[in-house]
């Protein structure tokens, strides 16, 4: 009985011990996080001259607990460390690859890319890979080699995801890629192109296509909220698409697959992404290596899913390389009605249509919205245009680009905004259009010269730029417009109020809801009668 009782006690006592072990591990992780947060806030000089010597002098068991020092040194150096110290930091990290603590070695390996590594560091990591103690350490070494590796890593025979990342890195350094914006793609009537943008701007995108010379190259195929579909009817270039200004981004529709089991979806999506149509577009419209990223639009960050899909794409077509930096193409994957739709989008950053936008102000207009407002306003001969809240000047610039403008005025309470609007206007190369920018309250400014024929603006709405009373501001805008506009002139603006104060001299001609990034406003056009 005595032995049985002892055995019973031993069995029962195991559970609290296991729980305590888990609690201790969680406590260790929390302690490491807090230590890193504290070190992360310290200046570089303090980390390098105080914390690193303290770490080096600590006993082996203590060094493992102090491993967050390694991460903090790498991150802070990448942000503010002097370039002259880079080699010393690299040598310190390389020395830690021999540390008896596996945790210290892992931290040193993970920190290496932040400092900048070359062929010498690559060889050291490859040597460490040969002697790595376990799979976890090998995983960290392989991951880091994928980020910094070159030809030596490829010769080492690391396959799969690591091989693809190394090739992408080599391509990025040796064969920088770019979109061939002027390259002509042959007529392909079965190709569908989506012009995506803010909900509410579809009408302006469709009208712009119908009224421009691009109508000779594309037919309108349909509109949905936030999306206009067009099909080519003649050979075209990306420049032909981006000659239109009212949409946000263009993408080629490659096809769709049924949402099925994960392995089936990966295989089906990889087949669409490596299809003949996809490869024809990529080869014809890319200069340099073809590098891309994957974006599951409706599902947020999907790192594991992206990795699985990228590996399958690479297995089917090693010519195109998944990369996370400076890529020319994005495969956007949308989920709708039990299907996944794949679109190929050129990364047009900066957008060539709005290259004049050198600087910005808080709550500035979205460029396609400014272009849509300008199109809504229409155009008279000898137009005199005023923006009472000019901000970074986008509405004025987009209006001037439509032509037939006699003069332009921009006013704003912010002196910084006036300076930015002037610099953007200069960058737009509109020297033939006289423009005057004035810092001051629109209610108190007397504009010299002829009466404005157009007031066009996207006023502050009190979210990022505080105002005393939004309702009073809009009421004052109506009052000033009725007073200053030339008869027959127009007031075109984004109205945040659903029931604006009426004014007998302003007749509403157009009203349409538009998404302003999470809330709706109305694009409105009034005629001065």
RODO-2510 file (C-alpha; in nm, 4 decimals, decimal comma):
residues 529
     n   res          X          Y          Z
     1     x     0,0000     0,0000     0,0000
     2     x     0,2825     0,2381     0,0818
     3     x     0,4384     0,1905    -0,2683
     4     x     0,1015     0,2255    -0,4369
     5     x     0,0420     0,5492    -0,2510
     6     x     0,3779     0,6864    -0,3596
     7     x     0,3085     0,5995    -0,7184
     8     x    -0,0262     0,7762    -0,6955
     9     x     0,1368     1,0889    -0,5585
    10     x     0,3965     1,0928    -0,8355
    11     x     0,1320     1,0715    -1,1088
    12     x    -0,0774     1,3543    -0,9635
    13     x     0,2225     1,5830    -0,9109
    14     x     0,3199     1,5800    -1,2790
    15     x     0,0354     1,8034    -1,3974
    16     x     0,1253     2,1091    -1,1896
    17     x     0,4884     2,0646    -1,2948
    18     x     0,3954     2,0677    -1,6663
    19     x     0,1722     2,3709    -1,6131
    20     x     0,4509     2,5521    -1,4319
    21     x     0,6918     2,4737    -1,7153
    22     x     0,4553     2,6275    -1,9696
    23     x     0,4028     2,9278    -1,7461
    24     x     0,7774     2,9713    -1,7083
    25     x     0,8273     2,9588    -2,0857
    26     x     0,5518     3,2153    -2,1379
    27     x     0,7076     3,4329    -1,8695
    28     x     1,0469     3,4039    -2,0401
    29     x     0,8937     3,5123    -2,3720
    30     x     0,7246     3,8103    -2,2120
    31     x     1,0476     3,9056    -2,0387
    32     x     1,2353     3,8866    -2,3701
    33     x     0,9727     4,1068    -2,5388
    34     x     0,9903     4,3675    -2,2647
    35     x     1,3703     4,3648    -2,2769
    36     x     1,3643     4,4169    -2,6540
    37     x     1,1130     4,7019    -2,6270
    38     x     1,3332     4,8743    -2,3726
    39     x     1,6516     4,8285    -2,5761
    40     x     1,4755     4,9292    -2,8976
    41     x     1,4166     5,2785    -2,7596
    42     x     1,7802     5,3396    -2,6699
    43     x     2,0244     5,5344    -2,8887
    44     x     2,2725     5,3442    -3,1011
    45     x     2,5807     5,4609    -2,9120
    46     x     2,4433     5,3345    -2,5810
    47     x     2,3591     4,9950    -2,7266
    48     x     2,6985     4,9499    -2,8874
    49     x     2,9216     5,0835    -2,6091
    50     x     2,7270     4,9600    -2,3044
    51     x     2,4830     4,6784    -2,3801
    52     x     2,7001     4,4833    -2,6243
    53     x     3,0030     4,4684    -2,3849
    54     x     2,7661     4,3663    -2,1039
    55     x     2,6251     4,0918    -2,3259
    56     x     2,9726     3,9710    -2,4279
    57     x     3,0875     3,9486    -2,0654
    58     x     2,7810     3,7585    -1,9416
    59     x     2,8045     3,3855    -1,8616
    60     x     2,6769     3,1478    -2,1308
    61     x     2,3450     3,0772    -1,9566
    62     x     2,2819     3,4484    -1,9051
    63     x     2,3664     3,5356    -2,2687
    64     x     2,0720     3,3290    -2,3936
    65     x     1,8374     3,5417    -2,1801
    66     x     2,0015     3,8559    -2,3171
    67     x     1,9599     3,7490    -2,6814
    68     x     1,7121     4,0366    -2,7500
    69     x     2,0197     4,2626    -2,7348
    70     x     2,1234     4,1153    -3,0716
    71     x     1,7933     4,1973    -3,2354
    72     x     1,7851     4,5487    -3,0901
    73     x     2,1394     4,6213    -3,2117
    74     x     2,0488     4,5137    -3,5668
    75     x     1,7236     4,7115    -3,5824
    76     x     1,8616     5,0310    -3,4273
    77     x     2,1753     5,0145    -3,6433
    78     x     1,9623     4,9801    -3,9574
    79     x     1,7775     5,2977    -3,8558
    80     x     2,0490     5,5217    -3,7159
    81     x     2,3828     5,3438    -3,6930
    82     x     2,6877     5,5032    -3,8563
    83     x     2,8019     5,3362    -4,1772
    84     x     3,1589     5,3279    -4,0431
    85     x     3,0497     5,0783    -3,7742
    86     x     2,8815     4,8335    -4,0153
    87     x     3,1846     4,6068    -4,0526
    88     x     3,2369     4,5911    -3,6762
    89     x     2,8731     4,4949    -3,6218
    90     x     2,8947     4,2285    -3,8924
    91     x     3,2070     4,0817    -3,7337
    92     x     3,0345     4,0730    -3,3946
    93     x     2,7366     3,8871    -3,5439
    94     x     2,9605     3,6437    -3,7304
    95     x     3,1444     3,5702    -3,4050
    96     x     2,8127     3,4839    -3,2395
    97     x     2,7608     3,2068    -3,4947
    98     x     3,0083     3,0084    -3,2805
    99     x     2,8263     3,0753    -2,9536
   100     x     2,7397     2,7596    -2,7523
   101     x     2,3793     2,8819    -2,7146
   102     x     2,1565     2,7817    -3,0058
   103     x     1,9280     3,0747    -2,9234
   104     x     2,2127     3,3254    -2,9509
   105     x     2,3172     3,1750    -3,2848
   106     x     1,9601     3,1999    -3,4165
   107     x     1,9284     3,5644    -3,3145
   108     x     2,2604     3,6455    -3,4823
   109     x     2,1539     3,4729    -3,8048
   110     x     1,8199     3,6563    -3,8120
   111     x     1,9926     3,9911    -3,7515
   112     x     2,2412     3,9570    -4,0363
   113     x     2,0254     4,0949    -4,3244
   114     x     1,9537     4,4180    -4,1369
   115     x     2,3238     4,5048    -4,1205
   116     x     2,3969     4,4291    -4,4836
   117     x     2,5798     4,1148    -4,5848
   118     x     2,8029     4,0207    -4,8757
   119     x     2,9868     3,7188    -5,0111
   120     x     3,2017     3,6765    -4,6985
   121     x     2,8986     3,6649    -4,4693
   122     x     2,7213     3,4315    -4,7120
   123     x     3,0114     3,1846    -4,6908
   124     x     3,0082     3,1971    -4,3103
   125     x     2,6366     3,1208    -4,3048
   126     x     2,6797     2,8349    -4,5513
   127     x     2,9508     2,6893    -4,3284
   128     x     2,7252     2,7266    -4,0255
   129     x     2,4529     2,5432    -4,2152
   130     x     2,6835     2,2409    -4,2475
   131     x     2,7321     2,2221    -3,8704
   132     x     2,3868     2,3349    -3,7532
   133     x     2,2702     2,1485    -3,4438
   134     x     1,9065     2,0964    -3,5410
   135     x     1,6293     2,1595    -3,7894
   136     x     1,5224     2,4824    -3,6233
   137     x     1,8658     2,6366    -3,6619
   138     x     1,8889     2,5118    -4,0214
   139     x     1,5535     2,6754    -4,0920
   140     x     1,6767     3,0142    -3,9675
   141     x     2,0010     2,9845    -4,1633
   142     x     1,8149     2,8900    -4,4823
   143     x     1,5700     3,1768    -4,4358
   144     x     1,8531     3,4278    -4,3970
   145     x     2,0411     3,2864    -4,6958
   146     x     1,7221     3,3307    -4,8959
   147     x     1,7389     3,7014    -4,8169
   148     x     2,1112     3,7687    -4,8642
   149     x     2,2366     3,4749    -5,0694
   150     x     2,3900     3,4840    -5,4149
   151     x     2,5491     3,2386    -5,6593
   152     x     2,7286     3,0502    -5,3794
   153     x     2,3958     2,9681    -5,2154
   154     x     2,2562     2,8448    -5,5462
   155     x     2,5622     2,6234    -5,5928
   156     x     2,5057     2,4869    -5,2430
   157     x     2,1864     2,3272    -5,3693
   158     x     1,9230     2,4844    -5,1441
   159     x     1,6007     2,4220    -5,3347
   160     x     1,2411     2,5372    -5,3279
   161     x     1,1521     2,8643    -5,1573
   162     x     1,5131     2,9503    -5,0691
   163     x     1,6318     2,8973    -5,4272
   164     x     1,3523     3,1211    -5,5597
   165     x     1,4276     3,3996    -5,3095
   166     x     1,7981     3,3891    -5,3919
   167     x     1,7256     3,4097    -5,7647
   168     x     1,4867     3,6998    -5,7026
   169     x     1,7535     3,8804    -5,5012
   170     x     2,0134     3,8291    -5,7724
   171     x     1,7664     3,9491    -6,0364
   172     x     1,6824     4,2541    -5,8271
   173     x     2,0479     4,3502    -5,8009
   174     x     2,1680     4,2549    -6,1487
   175     x     1,8602     4,2937    -6,3705
   176     x     1,6265     4,5556    -6,2220
   177     x     1,2859     4,5173    -6,3801
   178     x     1,0410     4,7798    -6,5018
   179     x     0,7022     4,7988    -6,6667
   180     x     0,7301     4,8581    -7,0416
   181     x     0,4580     5,1186    -7,0393
   182     x     0,4849     5,1952    -7,4123
   183     x     0,5221     4,8347    -7,5341
   184     x     0,2332     4,7424    -7,7647
   185     x     0,0372     4,4268    -7,6841
   186     x    -0,1394     4,2676    -7,9842
   187     x    -0,5142     4,2886    -8,0149
   188     x    -0,6737     4,0354    -7,7813
   189     x    -1,0546     4,0711    -7,7733
   190     x    -1,0874     3,7913    -7,5165
   191     x    -0,8798     3,9926    -7,2688
   192     x    -1,0760     4,1724    -6,9976
   193     x    -0,9242     4,4731    -6,8190
   194     x    -1,0575     4,6050    -6,4887
   195     x    -1,0204     4,9726    -6,4024
   196     x    -1,0611     4,9864    -6,0260
   197     x    -1,1153     5,2878    -5,8043
   198     x    -1,3354     5,4405    -5,5387
   199     x    -1,7007     5,3485    -5,5280
   200     x    -1,8970     5,6205    -5,7003
   201     x    -1,6419     5,7147    -5,9678
   202     x    -1,7458     5,4450    -6,2172
   203     x    -1,9623     5,6862    -6,4165
   204     x    -1,6702     5,9246    -6,4627
   205     x    -1,4379     5,6450    -6,5731
   206     x    -1,6924     5,5176    -6,8254
   207     x    -1,7675     5,8676    -6,9562
   208     x    -1,3983     5,9472    -6,9872
   209     x    -1,3494     5,6365    -7,2021
   210     x    -1,6463     5,7221    -7,4264
   211     x    -1,5396     6,0845    -7,4720
   212     x    -1,1655     6,0335    -7,5246
   213     x    -0,9590     5,9023    -7,8107
   214     x    -0,9044     5,5838    -7,6051
   215     x    -1,2509     5,4858    -7,7269
   216     x    -1,0804     5,3808    -8,0497
   217     x    -0,8814     5,1146    -7,8635
   218     x    -1,1184     4,9922    -7,5913
   219     x    -1,4847     4,9064    -7,5591
   220     x    -1,6789     4,9467    -7,2370
   221     x    -1,7810     4,6013    -7,1135
   222     x    -1,9677     4,6957    -6,7958
   223     x    -1,9551     4,8717    -6,4591
   224     x    -1,9873     4,7579    -6,0995
   225     x    -1,9265     4,9470    -5,7741
   226     x    -1,5584     5,0382    -5,7705
   227     x    -1,4868     4,8708    -6,1043
   228     x    -1,5203     4,9384    -6,4769
   229     x    -1,4535     4,6577    -6,7271
   230     x    -1,3106     4,7306    -7,0711
   231     x    -1,1954     4,5091    -7,3583
   232     x    -0,9334     4,5975    -7,6203
   233     x    -1,0426     4,6231    -7,9817
   234     x    -0,6997     4,7164    -8,1202
   235     x    -0,3346     4,6711    -8,0189
   236     x    -0,2713     4,8739    -7,7054
   237     x    -0,0106     4,9669    -7,4456
   238     x    -0,0302     5,0299    -7,0727
   239     x     0,0263     5,3960    -7,1592
   240     x    -0,3004     5,3863    -7,3576
   241     x    -0,4855     5,2657    -7,0487
   242     x    -0,3204     5,5196    -6,8197
   243     x    -0,4056     5,8034    -7,0564
   244     x    -0,7362     5,7997    -6,8666
   245     x    -0,7230     5,9683    -6,5273
   246     x    -1,0411     5,8921    -6,3319
   247     x    -0,9603     5,5353    -6,2202
   248     x    -0,7195     5,4220    -5,9512
   249     x    -0,5430     5,1143    -6,0905
   250     x    -0,5731     4,8861    -6,3932
   251     x    -0,5437     4,5073    -6,3947
   252     x    -0,5687     4,2270    -6,6504
   253     x    -0,8229     3,9566    -6,5644
   254     x    -0,6502     3,6188    -6,5996
   255     x    -0,9363     3,3916    -6,4964
   256     x    -1,1093     3,2314    -6,2016
   257     x    -1,1111     2,9028    -6,0132
   258     x    -1,3586     2,7376    -5,7805
   259     x    -1,2842     2,7647    -5,4099
   260     x    -1,2128     2,4060    -5,3141
   261     x    -0,9758     2,2300    -5,0777
   262     x    -0,6514     2,4126    -5,0047
   263     x    -0,4295     2,1882    -5,2177
   264     x    -0,6756     2,2031    -5,5092
   265     x    -0,6979     2,5832    -5,4844
   266     x    -0,3202     2,6197    -5,4838
   267     x    -0,2858     2,4018    -5,7924
   268     x    -0,5696     2,5795    -5,9762
   269     x    -0,4457     2,9283    -5,8911
   270     x    -0,0912     2,8360    -5,9958
   271     x    -0,2273     2,7118    -6,3286
   272     x    -0,4029     3,0452    -6,3925
   273     x    -0,0978     3,2497    -6,2910
   274     x     0,1308     3,0495    -6,5212
   275     x    -0,1221     3,0340    -6,8078
   276     x    -0,0319     3,1286    -7,1639
   277     x    -0,2177     3,4601    -7,1329
   278     x    -0,0395     3,5518    -6,8114
   279     x     0,3051     3,4692    -6,9467
   280     x     0,2394     3,6539    -7,2748
   281     x     0,1476     3,9683    -7,0809
   282     x     0,4434     3,9382    -6,8435
   283     x     0,6975     3,8755    -7,1183
   284     x     0,5661     4,1472    -7,3489
   285     x     0,5277     4,4191    -7,0854
   286     x     0,8305     4,3620    -6,8593
   287     x     1,1842     4,4878    -6,9058
   288     x     1,4304     4,2787    -6,7053
   289     x     1,3528     3,9889    -6,4737
   290     x     0,9858     3,9125    -6,4059
   291     x     0,9264     3,9521    -6,0333
   292     x     0,5885     3,9580    -5,8625
   293     x     0,4041     3,9495    -5,5336
   294     x     0,0746     3,7817    -5,4377
   295     x    -0,2074     3,9716    -5,2701
   296     x    -0,5138     3,7939    -5,1292
   297     x    -0,7278     4,1066    -5,1444
   298     x    -1,0165     3,9975    -4,9220
   299     x    -0,8224     3,7891    -4,6711
   300     x    -0,5499     4,0114    -4,5305
   301     x    -0,1980     3,8787    -4,4708
   302     x    -0,1761     3,5139    -4,5746
   303     x     0,1960     3,4420    -4,5436
   304     x     0,1631     3,0646    -4,5348
   305     x    -0,0838     3,0581    -4,8258
   306     x     0,1351     3,2968    -5,0265
   307     x     0,4416     3,0782    -4,9647
   308     x     0,2626     2,7610    -5,0752
   309     x     0,1248     2,9234    -5,3881
   310     x     0,4565     3,0915    -5,4776
   311     x     0,6408     2,7597    -5,4419
   312     x     0,3934     2,5890    -5,6738
   313     x     0,4178     2,8714    -5,9291
   314     x     0,7972     2,8423    -5,9203
   315     x     0,7783     2,4671    -5,9728
   316     x     0,5583     2,5204    -6,2806
   317     x     0,7450     2,8229    -6,4219
   318     x     1,0859     2,9168    -6,2707
   319     x     1,1009     3,2136    -6,5085
   320     x     0,8783     3,4277    -6,2855
   321     x     0,9999     3,4970    -5,9324
   322     x     0,8091     3,5779    -5,6187
   323     x     0,9665     3,8699    -5,4345
   324     x     0,8679     4,1143    -5,1628
   325     x     1,0719     4,4164    -5,2710
   326     x     1,0377     4,6558    -5,5633
   327     x     0,8334     4,4168    -5,7766
   328     x     0,6800     4,5204    -6,1076
   329     x     0,3679     4,3031    -6,0898
   330     x     0,1074     4,1954    -5,8357
   331     x    -0,1284     3,9009    -5,8697
   332     x    -0,4440     4,0182    -5,6914
   333     x    -0,6728     3,7329    -5,5842
   334     x    -1,0362     3,8231    -5,5109
   335     x    -1,2873     3,5835    -5,3554
   336     x    -1,6480     3,6127    -5,4695
   337     x    -1,9413     3,3714    -5,4921
   338     x    -1,7387     3,0572    -5,4252
   339     x    -1,4803     3,1517    -5,6835
   340     x    -1,1382     3,3120    -5,6727
   341     x    -1,0587     3,5648    -5,9453
   342     x    -0,6994     3,6358    -6,0456
   343     x    -0,5945     3,9744    -6,1815
   344     x    -0,2487     4,0820    -6,2961
   345     x    -0,1792     4,4412    -6,1921
   346     x     0,1237     4,6479    -6,2992
   347     x     0,2739     4,8307    -6,0033
   348     x     0,2620     5,1890    -6,1270
   349     x     0,4256     5,3623    -5,8323
   350     x     0,4651     5,6493    -5,8659
   351     x     0,1622     5,6791    -6,0907
   352     x     0,2881     5,8366    -6,4172
   353     x    -0,0388     6,0290    -6,4575
   354     x     0,0165     6,2229    -6,1366
   355     x     0,3939     6,2628    -6,1347
   356     x     0,3435     6,6310    -6,0547
   357     x     0,2309     6,5293    -5,7047
   358     x     0,5672     6,5814    -5,5409
   359     x     0,4335     6,6685    -5,1957
   360     x     0,1057     6,6395    -5,0123
   361     x    -0,0945     6,7808    -4,7205
   362     x    -0,3165     6,6063    -4,4616
   363     x    -0,6587     6,5137    -4,6015
   364     x    -0,5480     6,5960    -4,9581
   365     x    -0,7630     6,4789    -5,2479
   366     x    -0,7156     6,1397    -5,4082
   367     x    -0,5863     6,2202    -5,7624
   368     x    -0,8587     6,0258    -5,9538
   369     x    -1,1206     6,2064    -5,7436
   370     x    -0,9664     6,5414    -5,8394
   371     x    -0,9657     6,4331    -6,2057
   372     x    -1,3329     6,3301    -6,1770
   373     x    -1,4262     6,6642    -6,0227
   374     x    -1,2531     6,8418    -6,3116
   375     x    -1,4473     6,6341    -6,5651
   376     x    -1,7726     6,6990    -6,3810
   377     x    -1,7081     7,0728    -6,4041
   378     x    -1,6776     7,0594    -6,7831
   379     x    -1,4903     7,3302    -6,9666
   380     x    -1,5699     7,6825    -7,0870
   381     x    -1,3491     7,9018    -7,2992
   382     x    -1,1257     8,1410    -7,0994
   383     x    -1,2045     7,9637    -6,7749
   384     x    -1,1194     8,1483    -6,4521
   385     x    -1,0889     7,8860    -6,1794
   386     x    -1,0729     7,9235    -5,8016
   387     x    -1,0181     7,6608    -5,5325
   388     x    -1,0950     7,8148    -5,1889
   389     x    -0,9348     7,5170    -5,0054
   390     x    -0,6601     7,4329    -5,2523
   391     x    -0,4532     7,2056    -5,0270
   392     x    -0,1868     7,0430    -5,2473
   393     x    -0,3477     7,1882    -5,5636
   394     x    -0,4775     6,8721    -5,7313
   395     x    -0,8193     7,0036    -5,8391
   396     x    -0,6604     7,3127    -5,9923
   397     x    -0,3949     7,1120    -6,1744
   398     x    -0,6416     6,8552    -6,3111
   399     x    -0,8674     7,1401    -6,4280
   400     x    -0,5788     7,3193    -6,5981
   401     x    -0,4731     7,0002    -6,7769
   402     x    -0,8127     6,9927    -6,9521
   403     x    -0,7182     7,3190    -7,1252
   404     x    -0,8876     7,6462    -7,2211
   405     x    -0,7996     7,8104    -6,8892
   406     x    -0,7423     8,1849    -6,8636
   407     x    -0,6210     8,1992    -6,5013
   408     x    -0,6178     8,0062    -6,1748
   409     x    -0,6442     8,1060    -5,8090
   410     x    -0,5763     7,8882    -5,5074
   411     x    -0,6356     7,9912    -5,1461
   412     x    -0,5822     7,8091    -4,8185
   413     x    -0,5476     7,8945    -4,4506
   414     x    -0,2224     7,6941    -4,4347
   415     x     0,0943     7,8638    -4,5574
   416     x     0,2541     7,5190    -4,5891
   417     x    -0,0306     7,4049    -4,8165
   418     x     0,0108     7,7128    -5,0363
   419     x     0,3827     7,6414    -5,0771
   420     x     0,3133     7,2754    -5,1619
   421     x     0,0394     7,3683    -5,4115
   422     x     0,2769     7,6095    -5,5848
   423     x     0,5507     7,3476    -5,6127
   424     x     0,3084     7,0829    -5,7451
   425     x     0,1658     7,3293    -5,9978
   426     x     0,5197     7,4080    -6,1179
   427     x     0,5938     7,0344    -6,1489
   428     x     0,2853     6,9955    -6,3710
   429     x     0,4586     7,2205    -6,6301
   430     x     0,1600     7,4498    -6,6812
   431     x     0,3681     7,7628    -6,7451
   432     x     0,1159     7,8940    -6,9981
   433     x    -0,1553     7,9151    -6,7302
   434     x    -0,1255     8,2190    -6,4967
   435     x    -0,1699     8,0981    -6,1380
   436     x    -0,1819     8,2816    -5,8076
   437     x    -0,1780     8,1128    -5,4664
   438     x    -0,2811     8,3126    -5,1585
   439     x    -0,2655     8,2226    -4,7897
   440     x    -0,5813     8,3349    -4,6161
   441     x    -0,9479     8,2763    -4,5319
   442     x    -1,1573     8,2337    -4,8491
   443     x    -1,4342     8,4432    -4,6909
   444     x    -1,2069     8,7470    -4,6611
   445     x    -1,0015     8,7296    -4,9812
   446     x    -1,0801     8,9598    -5,2730
   447     x    -0,9658     8,8024    -5,5994
   448     x    -0,8219     9,0489    -5,8479
   449     x    -0,9244     9,0205    -6,2125
   450     x    -1,2296     8,8740    -6,3851
   451     x    -1,4982     8,6901    -6,1899
   452     x    -1,4391     8,3161    -6,1514
   453     x    -1,6367     8,0992    -6,3902
   454     x    -1,5624     7,7862    -6,1866
   455     x    -1,5163     7,7182    -5,8165
   456     x    -1,3888     7,3645    -5,7715
   457     x    -1,2819     7,2229    -5,4371
   458     x    -1,2650     6,9351    -5,1919
   459     x    -1,3201     7,1196    -4,8604
   460     x    -1,1871     7,0102    -4,5202
   461     x    -1,4343     6,7839    -4,3409
   462     x    -1,3106     6,8126    -3,9851
   463     x    -1,1451     6,4707    -3,9565
   464     x    -0,7759     6,5323    -4,0178
   465     x    -0,8006     6,9113    -4,0405
   466     x    -0,9991     7,0559    -3,7508
   467     x    -1,2611     7,3213    -3,8211
   468     x    -1,4921     7,5073    -3,5840
   469     x    -1,8201     7,4215    -3,7593
   470     x    -1,8488     7,2111    -4,0743
   471     x    -2,2084     7,3202    -4,1354
   472     x    -2,1140     7,6872    -4,1138
   473     x    -1,8138     7,6328    -4,3416
   474     x    -2,0302     7,4780    -4,6147
   475     x    -2,2938     7,7500    -4,5712
   476     x    -2,0243     8,0146    -4,6157
   477     x    -1,8974     7,8375    -4,9273
   478     x    -2,2454     7,8594    -5,0838
   479     x    -2,2744     8,2255    -4,9865
   480     x    -1,9360     8,3195    -5,1298
   481     x    -1,9971     8,1167    -5,4484
   482     x    -2,3321     8,2869    -5,5086
   483     x    -2,1681     8,6249    -5,4616
   484     x    -1,8438     8,5833    -5,6564
   485     x    -1,9272     8,3434    -5,9426
   486     x    -1,9944     8,4886    -6,2821
   487     x    -2,3546     8,4219    -6,3937
   488     x    -2,3529     8,0872    -6,5728
   489     x    -2,0513     7,9790    -6,3665
   490     x    -2,0363     7,6544    -6,1695
   491     x    -1,9650     7,5421    -5,8164
   492     x    -1,8272     7,1849    -5,8156
   493     x    -1,7256     7,0282    -5,4865
   494     x    -1,7409     6,7297    -5,2529
   495     x    -2,0205     6,7966    -5,0049
   496     x    -1,9960     6,6135    -4,6691
   497     x    -2,3479     6,7267    -4,5639
   498     x    -2,6640     6,5467    -4,6711
   499     x    -2,8824     6,8548    -4,6338
   500     x    -2,6815     7,1578    -4,7444
   501     x    -2,8237     7,5046    -4,6814
   502     x    -2,9991     7,6080    -5,0052
   503     x    -2,9166     7,9293    -5,1841
   504     x    -3,1594     8,0784    -5,4386
   505     x    -2,8857     8,1794    -5,6842
   506     x    -2,7319     7,8301    -5,7005
   507     x    -2,9213     7,5611    -5,8881
   508     x    -2,8255     7,1972    -5,8271
   509     x    -2,7416     7,0242    -6,1569
   510     x    -2,5702     6,7038    -6,0439
   511     x    -2,5395     6,5001    -5,7253
   512     x    -2,3750     6,1608    -5,6826
   513     x    -2,2461     5,9655    -5,3812
   514     x    -1,8778     5,8762    -5,3659
   515     x    -1,6675     5,6806    -5,1164
   516     x    -1,4192     5,9040    -4,9368
   517     x    -1,2293     5,6214    -4,7711
   518     x    -1,4768     5,4780    -4,5225
   519     x    -1,7534     5,7374    -4,5389
   520     x    -1,9767     5,8720    -4,8135
   521     x    -2,0031     6,2268    -4,9456
   522     x    -2,1718     6,3755    -5,2491
   523     x    -2,0072     6,5130    -5,5580
   524     x    -2,2231     6,8120    -5,6492
   525     x    -2,2434     7,0640    -5,9297
   526     x    -2,4346     7,3919    -5,9014
   527     x    -2,5073     7,6535    -6,1672
   528     x    -2,4963     8,0230    -6,0762
   529     x    -2,8278     8,1639    -6,2074
***
